[in-house]
Amino acid sequence: MADVLTTSILARIQGTRKVDMGVGTQLYPATVEENLAWPDGTAVSKANEMWTDDAGSVAAAAHVNLDLFAAVQVDAAGATTGRTVSFAKVKALFIRNTSAANYIKIGGGTDGTGVAADAWIDAVGTEGWLADDSDFIHLPAGGCLLLEFPSGVTVSNGTSHILHLGGITSTQTYEIIVIGLTA
């Protein structure tokens, strides 16, 4: 039986502000919701690959280079499964900083020697991700980042395929899910 991937992402923010009007109260509810679902396949409206790490870590003052063109799948215990994922485009990226303190630096950066080392960036300039190797996002402890790219952000082996995660002053732990296309 062939592998089949079905994905669903539900993002929802809901709140209600209660305002005292002097002679009563007024409620101002607001809800924003996005529900994304991709069936298995390689077309623009589909996804056919997923890579996860629910127990990742990056040491203090160090970095982890996640190779999106040759991502080795690990199990819950952190052992490699022997399965390698090669993305051509990333459709969704979710990262949660599961640490109690400090932030994780996500995105551009170097390989530890000062070399940009093929950072995964929006080299096309229209796909909606970081524009160059010096761009990054700080994800605070307990925070999460969810990005969805309708057409996908290109992954190019040798030029734009490394997602950098950097630790700052202590070892940081994280969960990550990458969903995309292999062709």
C-alpha positions, 0 to 999 in steps of 0.5 A, a space after each residue: 500500500 502506498 503512503 498517503 498524506 492527509 493534512 488539516 490545519 485549524 487556526 482560530 483566535 476568538 475574543 470578546 471585549 465587554 465595555 461598560 457603557 454607564 447604563 449597561 454593557 456592550 459586548 464586542 465579539 471577534 473571531 478569525 478562523 482559518 481552516 486549511 486542508 490539503 489532500 495527498 498529491 503534488 499540485 498547488 492545492 495539495 501536499 504529499 510530505 510531512 516531517 516532524 520532530 517533537 523532541 528537538 533541542 538546540 544547545 546554548 550559543 549553538 545552532 541546529 541546521 534542519 536540511 529541508 532537502 534531506 531531512 532525516 525523520 526521527 522518532 519520539 525518542 529522538 532516534 533516526 528512523 532511516 526515512 529521509 524527506 526531500 522537500 521541493 516546496 514547503 507549504 506549512 511550518 509550525 514551530 513551538 518553543 517548549 522551553 521554560 525560558 529564553 527564545 529560539 532564533 529561527 531563519 537566517 543565520 550562519 552555520 557556526 563558522 560565519 558562512 550563510 550555508 544555504 539558508 532556506 530563504 525566499 530566493 524568488 522574492 514572492 513566496 512570503 518567507 524571509 528575504 535573505 540570510 540575515 533575516 530571522 524571527 525570535 520565538 519566545 519560550 512557550 510561543 509558537 509560530 505557524 506559517 502557511 504558504 498557499 503555493 509553497 516556498 521553494 527548497 533548492 538543494 545547494 542554495 536554499 535548503 537549511 532552516 537554522 534554529 539557534 539557542 541563546 543562553 540555555 538549551 532550548 527545546 522545540 517541536 516542529 512540523 513541516 508540510 510540503 511537496 516533494 515535486 
